Amino acid sequence: MASMNASQSTVDVSVIGLGRVGLPLALSFADRGLRVVGVDNDPARLGAVREGRMPFQETGAQELLDRVHASGRLSLSERVADAAQARHIVITLGTPSFSHIEIDMRDIRSALDDLLGVLAPGHSLILRSTIAPGTTEFVAGYLTKHRGFAIGEDVFVAHAPERIAAGRFLEEIDTLPCIIGGVGARSGEVVAELFAAFGAQIAQTTPVQAELAKIWANILRYTHFALPNLLMMDCERYAANVFEVIDLINRDYPRGGIAQPGFTAGTCLRKDFAFSEERSVAPGMLLAVSRVNESVPLFLVEGIKRRLGTLANRKVAVLGLTFKADTDDERDSLAHKLIRLLERELADVAVHDPHVPTPTPTLEQALDGAEVVVVAADHAEFRDPRALAVIAERSSGDCLVVDPWNCWGAAQVFAYASELITLGATNA
Ligand SMILES: NC(=O)c1ccc[n+]([C@@H]2O[C@H](COP(=O)([O-])OP(=O)(O)OC[C@H]3O[C@@H](n4cnc5c(N)ncnc54)[C@H](O)[C@@H]3O)[C@@H](O)[C@H]2O)c1
């Protein structure tokens, strides 16, 4: 495809990677009246969007897709080079971490190589993916090295990190301040023209400060949850009750504020710390945070074994497969790690999750005859006291219920179903 001057484009913005971040973003741009090209190399994903079907759950997104479909403002392509039809090109590709703690930029590199030949003066390239410090400058340097562009003068490059939480995209896109770290003289200003479509406050900064702000917001969260998780493990060692200790820390104390324990992972938290850790001056600190959160499933399995002995041939029901409550996103969920660990104990594992796309057995089927029930994701369905009643009714005898989330207010990580019912009623 011959390169054109980007000012001749008939499309306003293209979004490369129609995943959990890219698709709601592309739809939101179209809903604000912009003409959008959405690019993805997964035919199933493109097919779903073409048919007007959201490929995953995101609050309000199906209605938005219906509206955008009717407007005709979103066109789709499987070719990254087609993104150059628009003046603004937003990259929302995945940025995993290699297991040896280093950002995996292969998707971004591959998209850049596909774009190199078609970029032209006037284009802006916006990295919306979460990236390691220095990546935006690398991308700018790559374009200069291979095409000779003066970044910030003829072609524009910026990092505008996505900071929404899954399930809250549409509520937060108009309200969260939009951080823009532009390279060179004018990139920040040019990219701000695009994001002005959402009306949120715009915070201009340098590329590396935008990168640091994004990853450190997630590092803060990851650490925030590691502390109560570590406390939960300490409490087990001292036969103390973690929920009571947390209440003592927080109650009417101006410097309290410790969070509650739980399963802490997901595609962002589980890997974003690596983008600091890979070249940290204090290597190991964030790795330790990760090891704490990653050891919660093992801690629970060991706790079950301490109470019940061997798990071989005993039925364990795992409730919730997603990385957090009330989502259908199973990626990087610790529930799957828990299941693998239980299977390595030769337990008979049954699962139930009302949100995931692959159908699971019903709650009753998963519970029938279970000697242990673990709440791995605290979906609203499980927090309902009726779920506890079903557990007590369907499981085997007085089953052990493992609930690091304190779903029913009984304030016990490990307790028998009968105790939970009594305690839940007392604490209510
Ligand atoms: N999921 C979140 O809640 C969230 C929040 C903030 C930031 N982020 C960051 O945003 C980025 C994207 O995350 P995501 O969860 O949307 O990822 P995702 O895996 O859901 O989406 C990536 C999409 O890109 C497509 N793709 C992969 N390679 C491609 C290629 N070469 N050409 C075209 N399409 C290609 C995939 O098919 C997929 O649809 C990551 O950097 C992530 O860390 C995610």
The ligand as an ORCA input file, in Angstrom:
! r2SCAN-3c Opt
* xyz 0 1
  N      -7.494     -5.812     30.451
  C      -7.418     -4.720     31.176
  O      -8.275     -4.488     32.022
  C      -6.303     -3.705     30.972
  C      -6.357     -2.513     31.663
  C      -5.375     -1.568     31.465
  C      -4.330     -1.829     30.591
  N      -4.258     -3.022     29.932
  C      -3.160     -3.238     28.987
  O      -3.692     -3.055     27.688
  C      -3.045     -3.941     26.759
  C      -4.062     -4.821     26.078
  O      -4.680     -5.648     27.061
  P      -5.988     -6.505     26.722
  O      -6.414     -7.120     28.010
  O      -6.958     -5.689     25.943
  O      -5.339     -7.621     25.769
  P      -6.121     -8.680     24.866
  O      -5.234     -9.862     24.780
  O      -7.534     -8.825     25.370
  O      -6.197     -7.959     23.452
  C      -5.191     -7.983     22.497
  C      -5.868     -8.150     21.133
  O      -4.852     -7.991     20.144
  C      -5.027     -8.962     19.125
  N      -3.738     -9.150     18.467
  C      -2.637     -9.790     18.942
  N      -1.623     -9.694     18.070
  C      -2.076     -8.948     17.030
  C      -1.492     -8.477     15.820
  N      -0.214     -8.747     15.516
  N      -2.253     -7.747     14.983
  C      -3.537     -7.462     15.287
  N      -4.147     -7.863     16.410
  C      -3.424     -8.603     17.275
  C      -5.564    -10.176     19.852
  O      -6.281    -11.029     18.981
  C      -6.483     -9.529     20.908
  O      -7.800     -9.387     20.451
  C      -1.999     -4.694     27.572
  O      -0.778     -3.993     27.501
  C      -2.543     -4.621     28.975
  O      -1.525     -4.750     29.950
  C      -5.241     -3.957     30.096
*
